[in-house]
Amino acid sequence: SKPGSNHTPPKSDSNHTPVALKSIKSVWVVVPLFNEAEVISGVVKQLRSEFSHVVCVDDGSSDNSAALAEKAGARVLRHPLNLGQGAALQTGFDFVSSRHGASHIVTFDADGQHRVKDAVEMVELAQRKRISVIYGSRFLDKRTQPGIKKRVVLKVAALMTRAITGLRLTDAHNGLRVLSMEAIGKVQLEQNGMSHASEIVHQLAKSKLSWKEYPVEVLYTDYSKQKGQSLLNSINILIDLLVR
């Protein structure tokens, strides 16, 4: 697969080919974690049903998120202070890079908005086609309904990212990604806040590694809406892009 190639449509359940056991064991999931005690146990348990290695990076939570994640089966790394999602991801990347036999990292949000099934299918595609980077996109099909305001903000952010990096992404700020260890070696995050997503795309675009987008569903739950994540994060992303 060449950089910039078209996305691959999702497979139906009846046609889905599970990732080989030896392949899935080489995949590590990195979950940035900050005050998600209400949902993190369920998120980790769902991930552990498919992935042997789940690492939660507790970014200075003031609740018992870390203990709950550990009890659910995750390995937990801790920041004593809240440094931001970018810093949490980089801590996870550095940790997995030191693990023998690791082949890929899946980045996965802690708030329950991503589907484990999508992550598994993205890993299978990356391994089968030997694609270095798979970006999840909520805009390649109609399953995700983010709302008009959020859709507009994310579309503008995608256009700005495209102008900066040259990558024709439809959803540049989706937290669900699959990165080969070669790709991880090209990433060194310095932006700790929401702009880390733009930084990842920027650094990987310069690497010229192969990439694809894959259609995923983002679940906008009552929980995430109550936390104000639906629109506020999108506005923060746009502000970070404008500042940079």
C-alpha positions in Angstrom: 0.0 0.0 0.0 1.3 3.4 -0.9 1.0 6.6 1.2 -2.3 8.4 0.4 -4.1 5.3 -0.9 -7.9 5.1 -0.5 -9.4 3.7 2.6 -10.5 0.0 2.9 -14.2 -0.5 3.6 -15.2 -2.3 6.7 -15.8 -6.0 6.6 -19.0 -7.5 7.5 -19.0 -9.8 10.6 -19.5 -12.9 8.5 -16.4 -12.2 6.4 -14.2 -11.0 9.2 -11.0 -13.0 9.6 -9.6 -12.9 13.1 -6.0 -11.8 13.7 -3.8 -14.8 14.2 -3.1 -15.5 17.9 0.7 -15.1 17.5 0.1 -11.7 15.7 -2.3 -10.3 18.2 0.1 -11.1 21.1 2.6 -8.8 19.6 0.2 -5.8 19.7 0.1 -3.4 22.7 -2.8 -1.1 23.4 -1.9 2.3 25.0 -4.7 4.1 26.8 -4.2 7.7 28.2 -6.2 7.8 31.4 -7.4 10.8 33.4 -10.3 10.6 35.8 -12.4 8.0 34.1 -13.3 5.9 37.1 -16.9 5.5 35.9 -16.0 3.7 32.7 -12.4 2.5 32.7 -13.0 -1.0 34.1 -15.4 -1.8 31.3 -13.0 -0.3 28.7 -10.1 -2.4 29.9 -12.1 -5.6 30.2 -13.3 -5.2 26.6 -9.8 -4.6 25.4 -8.4 -7.5 27.4 -11.0 -9.8 25.7 -9.0 -9.3 22.5 -5.5 -8.0 23.4 -3.0 -9.5 25.8 -1.2 -6.3 26.4 -3.1 -3.2 27.6 -1.2 -0.3 29.1 -3.1 2.6 30.8 -1.0 5.7 31.5 -2.6 7.4 34.5 -2.0 11.1 33.9 -2.3 12.4 37.5 -5.9 11.3 38.1 -7.5 12.5 41.3 -10.0 9.5 41.4 -9.3 5.8 41.6 -9.0 5.3 37.8 -5.6 3.7 38.1 -6.6 1.1 40.6 -9.7 0.2 38.7 -7.7 -0.1 35.4 -5.2 -2.4 37.2 -7.9 -4.5 38.7 -9.5 -5.0 35.3 -6.2 -6.4 33.9 -4.2 -3.4 32.6 -0.6 -2.6 33.3 -0.7 0.9 34.8 2.0 3.6 34.4 1.6 6.7 36.5 2.3 10.4 36.1 2.3 12.1 39.5 0.9 15.3 37.9 -1.5 15.8 35.0 0.7 16.5 32.0 -1.8 16.1 29.2 -2.8 13.4 26.7 0.2 13.9 24.5 2.6 13.3 27.4 0.6 10.2 28.4 0.8 8.7 24.9 4.6 9.4 24.7 5.1 7.6 28.1 3.2 4.6 26.7 5.1 4.7 23.4 8.5 4.7 25.3 7.4 1.9 27.5 6.2 -0.4 24.7 9.3 0.4 22.6 11.3 -1.3 25.3 9.2 -4.5 25.2 10.7 -7.4 23.3 8.6 -8.7 20.4 6.2 -5.7 20.2 5.0 -5.2 16.6 2.2 -2.5 16.8 0.6 -0.1 19.2 -3.1 0.7 19.2 -4.0 4.1 20.7 -7.4 3.9 22.4 -9.4 6.5 24.4 -10.4 5.7 28.0 -13.9 7.2 27.8 -15.7 4.3 26.1 -16.1 6.1 22.7 -14.1 3.6 20.7 -15.1 0.1 19.7 -12.7 -2.8 20.3 -14.0 -4.5 17.2 -12.8 -1.6 15.1 -9.3 -1.8 16.7 -9.0 -5.5 16.0 -10.0 -5.0 12.3 -7.5 -2.2 12.0 -4.7 -4.4 13.4 -5.7 -7.2 11.0 -5.5 -4.8 8.1 -2.2 -3.3 9.1 -0.6 -6.8 9.5 -2.1 -8.4 6.5 -1.3 -5.5 4.1 1.9 -4.5 5.9 0.7 -0.9 6.3 2.7 1.2 8.8 -0.1 3.5 10.0 -3.9 3.0 10.1 -5.9 6.1 11.1 -9.5 5.6 12.3 -12.0 7.9 10.7 -15.6 8.6 11.8 -16.4 10.3 8.5 -15.9 7.4 6.0 -19.4 6.1 6.7 -22.6 7.3 8.3 -22.6 5.3 11.6 -21.2 8.2 13.7 -23.5 11.2 14.4 -21.3 13.8 16.0 -23.7 16.7 15.7 -23.4 19.6 13.2 -21.2 21.9 15.3 -18.7 19.2 16.1 -18.7 17.9 12.5 -17.9 21.3 11.2 -15.0 21.9 13.7 -13.5 18.5 12.9 -13.8 19.0 9.2 -12.1 22.4 9.4 -9.3 20.8 11.5 -8.9 18.0 8.9 -8.6 20.6 6.1 -6.0 22.5 8.1 -4.0 19.4 8.8 -4.2 18.4 5.2 -2.9 21.8 4.2 0.0 21.5 6.6 1.0 17.9 6.1 -0.3 17.0 2.6 -2.1 13.9 4.0 -5.7 13.8 2.7 -7.2 12.7 6.0 -10.9 12.9 6.6 -10.6 12.7 10.4 -7.1 13.9 11.6 -8.0 13.9 15.3 -9.5 10.5 16.0 -7.8 8.8 19.0 -8.1 5.3 17.5 -4.9 4.5 15.5 -2.7 1.5 14.8 1.0 2.3 14.5 3.8 -0.1 13.6 6.9 0.0 15.8 8.7 1.5 12.8 6.1 4.3 12.8 6.5 4.7 16.6 10.2 5.3 16.1 9.3 8.3 14.0 7.2 9.9 16.7 8.5 12.1 19.5 5.6 14.1 21.0 6.4 17.5 22.5 2.9 18.9 22.5 1.3 17.6 25.7 -2.2 19.0 25.1 -4.8 18.3 22.4 -2.5 19.3 19.6 -0.5 16.1 20.0 -2.9 14.5 17.4 -1.8 17.1 14.8 1.8 16.5 15.8 1.5 12.7 15.3 0.1 13.3 11.8 2.8 15.9 11.0 5.7 13.7 12.1 4.3 10.6 10.3 3.7 12.5 7.1 7.4 13.5 7.0 8.3 9.8 7.5 6.7 8.8 4.1 5.5 5.5 5.7 2.5 3.8 4.2 -0.9 4.7 5.6 -4.6 4.2 5.3 -7.8 5.5 6.9 -10.3 3.0 8.2 -14.0 3.6 8.9 -14.8 3.4 12.6 -17.7 4.3 14.8 -17.3 6.8 17.6 -19.9 6.3 20.3 -21.1 9.6 21.8 -22.4 8.4 25.1 -24.3 10.2 27.8 -21.2 9.9 29.9 -18.9 11.6 27.4 -21.5 14.3 26.8 -21.9 15.0 30.5 -18.1 15.5 30.7 -18.3 18.1 27.9 -16.1 16.2 25.6 -18.3 16.2 22.5 -17.7 19.8 21.3 -15.1 21.3 23.7 -12.3 18.9 22.7 -12.9 19.7 19.0 -12.7 23.5 19.7 -9.5 23.0 21.7 -8.1 21.1 18.7 -8.9 23.9 16.3 -7.4 26.5 18.7 -4.2 24.5 19.0 -3.9 24.2 15.2 -4.4 27.9 14.8 -1.8 28.8 17.4 0.7 26.4 15.9 
